[in-house]
């Protein structure tokens, strides 16, 4: 996900992530996995995910690890 530049730093990304986590829990999901990019453009996303308990994990679902992606997981 990416927040539009005009609405960044207003909690929009956190609100979207909160909804994803809440819906996943309500559906009985026990773990969330995500793949994201690397580099300065993704620093804010990495901080958001870390603040919310996401931790590095191995690639999943056929993804291949490269220098340009990261894999994160959150136990629910």
C-alpha positions as CSV (number, residue, x, y, z in Angstrom):
1,X,0.0,0.0,0.0
2,X,1.1,3.5,-0.5
3,X,-0.4,6.7,0.9
4,X,-0.9,9.7,-1.4
5,X,1.7,12.4,-0.8
6,X,-0.9,14.9,0.2
7,X,-2.1,12.6,3.1
8,X,1.1,11.2,4.4
9,X,2.0,11.5,8.1
10,X,-1.7,11.7,9.1
11,X,-2.2,8.1,10.2
12,X,-3.8,6.8,7.0
13,X,-1.4,3.9,6.6
14,X,-1.8,3.0,10.2
15,X,-5.6,3.1,9.9
16,X,-5.5,0.8,6.8
17,X,-3.1,-1.6,8.5
18,X,-5.3,-1.6,11.6
19,X,-8.3,-2.6,9.5
20,X,-6.4,-5.3,7.7
21,X,-5.3,-6.8,11.0
22,X,-8.8,-6.5,12.6
23,X,-10.4,-8.2,9.6
24,X,-7.8,-10.9,9.5
25,X,-8.3,-11.7,13.2
26,X,-12.1,-11.7,12.8
27,X,-11.7,-14.2,9.9
28,X,-9.6,-16.5,12.1
29,X,-6.3,-15.8,10.3
30,X,-3.4,-16.6,12.5
31,X,-0.5,-15.0,10.5
32,X,-0.1,-12.2,8.1
33,X,2.7,-12.2,5.5
34,X,3.8,-9.4,3.4
35,X,6.4,-8.6,0.7
36,X,7.7,-5.1,0.4
37,X,10.4,-3.2,-1.4
38,X,13.7,-1.8,-0.2
39,X,15.5,1.5,-0.3
40,X,14.6,5.0,1.0
41,X,11.2,5.0,-0.7
42,X,10.1,2.2,1.6
43,X,11.7,3.4,4.9
44,X,8.4,4.8,6.3
45,X,6.6,1.5,5.4
46,X,9.3,-0.5,7.2
47,X,8.9,1.7,10.3
48,X,5.1,1.2,10.2
49,X,5.4,-2.5,9.9
50,X,8.1,-2.8,12.7
51,X,6.0,-0.6,15.0
52,X,3.1,-3.0,14.5
53,X,5.1,-6.1,15.3
54,X,6.0,-7.4,11.9
55,X,9.3,-9.3,11.8
56,X,11.5,-10.5,9.0
57,X,10.6,-13.9,7.6
58,X,11.6,-16.2,4.7
59,X,10.1,-15.7,1.2
60,X,6.7,-17.3,0.8
61,X,4.1,-18.1,-1.9
62,X,6.7,-18.5,-4.7
63,X,8.4,-15.1,-4.1
64,X,12.1,-15.0,-4.7
65,X,14.3,-12.9,-2.4
66,X,16.3,-10.2,-4.2
67,X,18.2,-7.1,-3.2
68,X,14.9,-5.2,-3.9
69,X,12.4,-6.9,-1.6
70,X,11.8,-7.8,2.0
71,X,9.5,-10.4,3.6
72,X,7.7,-9.8,6.9
73,X,5.3,-11.7,9.1
74,X,3.0,-11.0,12.0
75,X,1.5,-13.6,14.2
76,X,-2.1,-12.8,15.2
